[in-house]
Amino acid sequence: MNLKLSVPSIGCSSCIETITKAIQSVDTSAVITGDSASKSLDIESQLPEVKIRELITIAGHKVA
């Protein structure tokens, strides 16, 4: 599944790394690319969207 999410709390590349680690802790094959300027993430994962959103929240961020 390919998913594009807006995450307004992303402030820098460290935020993207934290979210990436959280998602990859459950789906090791997930590919996450983020843009701190547009505060968005492109996520390719086998996980359902609800689980991805949950992992982002656990990592300390909110999905718009």
Secondary structure, DSSP 8 states (H G I E B T S, - for coil): -EEEEE-TT--SHHHHHHHHHHHHTT-TT-EEEEETTTTEEEEE-SS-HHHHHHHHHHTT----
